[in-house]
Structure formats: C-alpha cells, structure tokens
C-alpha cells in the first residue's frame, strides 16, 4: 500500500465542536468559586490578577471575567488600588449568613429525608467518613472539602429547584472565614459527630432529628 492508498482520516473523523472561549471562562469561574466555598482563601487575602492567571496557566481575560462575576455577588471586593480581595465580613454579617443557611438548608434537609436514594446515602456516608478521618489526622483541607460536599449533596437530594444557586453565594462568603479560624480538636470531633447524626437521621427518615443535628452543626461552626 502506498501513501496514496491510505484512506483520508479526516474524511471519516467524527464532527467535534470546537472548544469555545466561554468554556474556559466558565472553568476558571467554577474553580475560583469552589476554592472560596471550600475555604482555600482567607478573609482579606489579595487576589492579584496576574498571579492567579500564572497559577492557573491561562491569560488574564478569563481570570478577570471570573473575578468580576464573583464581585457581582459580593464574594470578592475591589481594593482602592483595583486589586481584588476576599472580603472581611462583620460579626453581624456572619450571623446573618448563619440565619440564611439555617433556613435554606433546613428546608433542603426536610425534602432530602423524603427523596434520598440508596446511592446518594452511600455518597453521603463516604463524606461522613472523610470528615471523621480529617478529625483524626487534623487535616483542615480534607475537612473543608468533605464538609462542603456533604451539605451540597443534601441540597441536591432535596430536588428543590434553584437551591444550589441560593446556597452557593452563602458558602462563598463563609468558606474563607472557616479557613481563617482553624478549628481545634474539640471542634473537629463535635462537627464529625454532628454530620454523622444528620446522616443517621436521614437513613432513619427522621426529619426532626436530622434538622436538630444540622442546626447544631451550623451554630457551632459560627461560634469560632
């Protein structure tokens, strides 16, 4: 067979949509958003555009767009020299976030007790295990990640429309404050038990017990 006889691969190649500019912008936004919710940044931390772009291996434009989107919901703020920064919330603002979380997550939990599937319970159990492991080895990063996934999974289990869009800004606000105030061993252990109590109550379809454990978890988390 000569080169001339080889079929043209391009002629039979599947038609693939080109990667759009918007996809990259969305990926950068999602990455920064998740890092805020998981407490990877601290209150008052500067977010220099060039530094973030270099760290992410991208150009300035998608990072700038992502920061502007986060600024629009109050998750980052602009400093006088136009550098973006993680906001520092007052005690009242943090208490208000706690109130809103309590209302929204309580409603989601009530529905989750009714609608949960066996597959979702297995995932929830795995997050509880990670939270206990984080307490045992004093791993704050593991705790923050597992804690975030635990609460977001309950929101997903609720089947409530728009619940994630309502909760995410609150989590972006509170995540850095949790990072800033490193929990001690007693708080780690108490939080782990609260999450297990929530899980056990969901398994038992006991909405009241689940909500009591949830409220303990939220309240203790804001007492740092």
N, C-alpha and C positions, 0 to 999 in steps of 0.2 A: 504494500500500500504506500503510495506516495503522499506527500503533504497535501497535494491537490485532492486526494480521495477522502481525506479526513472530514467528517461532517462538521459544519459550522456550529459550534456550541452555542453561539449567540442566537442562532435561529430558533433553537428549541428551549432556550433558557426561560424559566418562569418569569412572569412580569412582576417586578417588585417595585413598590412605591419608594421613591427617594426619601431619605431621612430629611424631614423638614427642619427649618430653623426653630420652629416653635417647640419641637420635641426636646431639643437641647435646653431651651429656656425653661421648659416645664420640669425637666430632670434636675436642673440646678435649683429651682424654686423648691421642689419637693425635698431635696437633700438638706437645704438650709432650714426648711420648716421642721423636718423630723429632728434635726440636731437641736433646734430650740425646744421642741416638745420633750426630748429625752434629756434635757439639761446638759448638753455638751458645751453650752456657753454660760457665762456668769453675768449677773447684773452689772452694767457699767462697762462691759467688755467692748472695746472698739472692733469694728468690722471693716477694716480698710479694703477698698475695692481691689486694688492691685494685689494685695496679699491673698485675698480669697481666690481671685482669678488664677494666681500662680499655684495655689494649693490644689485647686480643682482642675488645673490643666486646661483652662479654657480662656477665651477672650474676655474683655471687660464687659461687653454688651449684655450677655445673658446674666451675669452676676449683678450688674446694675439694675436690670429689669426685675430680677428676683427680690433684691433689697427694696426696690420701690413698691413692689406688691406687698411685702411684709410691713413696710412703713404704713401702707394704707389701712392696715388692720391694727396698727399700734404695737406690733411685735418687735419692731426696731424703730429707733428715732434718729433724727439727724442732729449732729452737734453743730455749734457755731462755725466750725471750720469745714462743715459739709461732709464729715466722716460719719458713717452710720454707726450706731451704738445700740447695744442691748439695754432696754430701759430699766430704770430702778423704780420700782413701784412702792408707794407708801403703804403703811400698815393697813389703812382703810381700804385701799385698792386691793390688797391681797385678801382681806376679809370679804370683800365683795365678790372676788373671784371664787372664793370658797363657797359663798352662798349660791352663786350661779351654778357651780359644779354640783353642789348637793341637789339642787332642784332637777337639773337635766339628767344627771347620772342616776338619780333615784328613779326617775320615770323610765329611763332605758333599762334599768335593772329589773323593774317590775315586769316589763314585756319580755326580757330575756329569760326570766324564770319560766314563762309560759311557752316560749318559742324555741328554746335551745334544742340542739340536736346532739346525738351521741358524739359525732365527730367534733363538734365545737367544744363539748365538755372535755374531750381529750386534749385539745389545744389549750384550753383554759388550765387544765391540770398541769400541763408542761410549763406554763408561765408561773404557776404557783411554785413548782419545783425549782425553777430558776431563781425566784425571789428568796426561797429558803436557802438555796446554795449561796446567793450573794450575801446573805446574813452570816453564813458560816465562815466565808472567806473574806468578809469585809470588802466586797467588790462593789463600789458605788456605781460604776458604769453598767454592770450586769443588772443591778437593782433597778436603775432608771429605765433601762431598755425593757426589762420584763414587766415592770410596773406599767409602763406606757401601753405595751401590747395587751396586758390583762384588761385594762379599762377600755381600750378601743375595741377589743373583741366583744366585750359585754355590750357596747354600743351597737356593734354590728349584729349581734344576736337578737337585739330588740326588734329589728326590722322597722324601726322608726325612720321615716323619711327625713333627710337633712340633719340627722343627729350628729354625724361626724363633722359636718360643716359648722355646726354650732359649738361643738366641744373643742375643735382644734385650736381656735384662737385663744381660748382659755388655757389650754395646755401649753401653747407657745408662750403665754405670759408667765405661767407659774414654773415651767421647767427650769429656767435659769436660777430661780430663787432656791429651788431644792438643791441644785448643784452647789450654790454658794454656801448653803448651810449644811455641811457634811453631817449626815445622821450619825449618832453614836450607836453603840452596840445594842442598847436597850430599845432604841427606836427601830433599828433593823429588825429585831426579833418581834416586836409588837406589830410592825407592819406586815411581816410574814404571816403571823397568826391571823391578822385581820383578813388578809387575802384568802387564806385557807378557809376561814369561817364563811366568807362570801361564797366561795366555791362549793363548800359542803351544803350550804343552804340552797344554792341553785340546783344542785343534784337532788336534794330532797323536795324541791319545788316549794320551799318555804320563803315566800317573798318578804315577809316581815323580818325574819332573822337575817336574811341577806341584806336588807336595807340597813338594819341596825349595825351590822359589821361594816358596811360601806361607809356609813356616817362616821363611825369611829375612825376608820382609815383616813377619811378626808380631814376630819377635825385634828387628829394627831399630826397629820402632815403639815398643817399650818401653824402648829404650836412651836416650831423651831425658833 
